[in-house]
């Protein structure tokens, strides 16, 4: 059976029997995204378009890997000649502890979304922060450094990367919100040195962790320009909006890292008369940066954008 089509989703069992599962696939699978859930991921269509545009004879595939399978799955990358992978929900923080080396972007965030295999070593990077920055610039024609940002989901891998990027940009103000408040508080302590200077006029503190409670959010949102969701809320059509429409106002820019036709947060933004954008542009830019890491060359961004119909 030559030129067999790739499967919609591979598993750890497939990695364990790779020759049977995918040994005859042409071009061979050498790149992947590991996640749980992973069926929603648009990375394969975007990265495969990039590989074709650059005439690289490889494919990128989806792998449904559960949290307790990550360590075993990562072990196969070296032996099966993978170039690298992306990690998505919920593996970014756990993945950081399971690699051989980390670059600065990954070490800072304590989270990994890109792994490259070099000389049998797994080297972790994080392109989410920079991808986020580019997405905000493209979608709203503003720079994060000029904004007062509220980040919901500050305890996760994506939340960490975005929070660190905001700190490095020295944004005007950063408010960290998380279901488990202690995680937002711990992150705020690590970021505090970046917000030592007095930049915001008025009484609002430049860096705060706040409880995920309506009254606290309402009070904070008066001094916020950009609201960011880095929780998975919105991945399912029935999910509630992480911030309800009644708390949003027309002056807010609302960015949902989740991508989908119209996420619950983007719908809430529209209802409130605010500008809203979903995570597709971030997916594009973080993916282009991952491609550059794997192949030491510029990514064909336009081919990737076209594949996402952006
Ligand atoms: P993660 O590491 O599992 O982080 C989950 C975060 O969301 C934690 O802060 C967690 O809070 C919070 N959370 C989880 N379920 C929640 C719920 N039901 N209600 C409230 N908070 C909840 O996940 P991740 O990898 O960072 O990914 C987060 C989302 O960002 C995913 O939907 C992913 O698809 C999206 N994403 C998009 C892009 C893009 O390019 N567009 C890039 C990266 C990620 P606790 O700390 O309390 O558990």
Boltz pocket constraint, residues with backbone or C-beta under 6 A from the ligand:
constraints:
  - pocket:
      binder: B
      contacts: [[A, 88], [A, 89], [A, 90], [A, 91], [A, 92], [A, 93], [A, 128], [A, 131], [A, 153], [A, 154], [A, 155], [A, 156], [A, 157], [A, 158], [A, 159], [A, 178], [A, 179], [A, 180], [A, 181], [A, 183], [A, 229], [A, 230], [A, 231], [A, 232], [A, 233], [A, 235], [A, 256], [A, 257], [A, 258], [A, 259], [A, 279], [A, 280], [A, 282], [A, 283], [A, 284], [A, 286]]
      max_distance: 6.0
